[in-house]
């Protein structure tokens, strides 16, 4: 299997897990009933004393993958992601 095919398969499998057992629907209902809070919040914080520019590049790479993986939950507004440093 080509690496791109394997990555697409893995992403699809992960999306299926996010939607399994009605969890996403329950989280969406919870979000609608309490709009001031996110049902799920994940923060990625890069620690270390390296150059800021390198930290931003590393976080940009992480963010690009995480956003793709959690796209369904982001689309349904049940997940809030934050990144420090935030690459934008």
Secondary structure by P-SEA (a helix, b strand, c coil): ccaaaaaaaaaaaaaaaaaccaaaaaaaaaaaaccccccbbbbbbbbccccaaaaaaaaaaaaaaaaaaaaaaaaaccbbbbbccccc
